[in-house]
């Protein structure tokens, strides 16, 4: 099957992968765009996994102030080199992440950053819920795990859905690791809302 330049361009816009990678993915999937997207995503995950152990000490500390000045965010996102930190693609990623924090107000970067005592208290509260207690004991743990995963999507930045898309923020960062070619880590953020905690 002949792969058209428009199909390659469309796949590149959807995934951010290189032109030749898009062409190869379309050839391998006989022109099926959805399968090509999944193939590129899988390859990106594998590439990102290889880079995950690499040191990321450069990057950006950036700010975002929402229109009207009622919500502001400071965020630090790390990469491996200052060269990458200065690229438009990396800076756009940092801005997108800051807007995500401003809009959805996560409390933690990743699940492993939730304090143990808070996680234990949340599990205990979910387990003590009447709706859970009314279920057979053999499935209560699964119900609590499902509710915890739902809670993570509210309070953990990397678990949240990115904008109105099917992918999570973690998927977005992983895709950028694959396309930029360096390890990227969201290190920390602080969100300020006018009048909060008064």
Secondary structure, DSSP 8 states (H G I E B T S, - for coil): ----HHHHHHHHHHH---HHHHHHHHHHTTT-HHHHHHHHHHHHHHHHHHHTTS---EEEEEEEE-TTSSEEEEEEEEES-HHHHTSHHHHHHHHHHHHHHHHH--SBSSGGGS-HHHHHHHHHHHHHSHHHHTS-HHHHHHHHHHHHHHHHHHHBGGGSB-TTSSSBHHHHHHHHHHHH-S--EEEEEEEEETTTT-
